[in-house]
């Protein structure tokens, strides 16, 4: 398989994963995206081994190794920082450090009047889905930021160790 064909198929896999992610949310079934992601990851690595025109030399291995290592380090700091802040935000209400509340109408049938209701301890069905969804959006944002961090490190280390065509005759 040629390198460009591999990239096109990889892009189609990314679009397929996006659609399966949407289906997973629509059907409230996380198994769909979890299994799909593992299958696509395996297919990606199998396809990558079949590409014939990718040049992998010591320099490309060094760039890949340095980029992966730096991304993992930056990613761990990013994930831990954001998730610790999220844990404090969510659990500080029940622990009494500060009160997290949201406003809801006193009587949904008759307009007027709003009451302030604490998030915790309330039954989960009364927590607005938009608030719970914001934590999912934070996690998705972290995943996208990790991708951009990796790409940035790839560019940085590719420039640091030279481009692939610098020593050609």
Beta strands, then each sheet from edge to edge (+ up, - down):
strand 1: 101-105
strand 2: 114-118
sheet 1: 1+ 2-
end
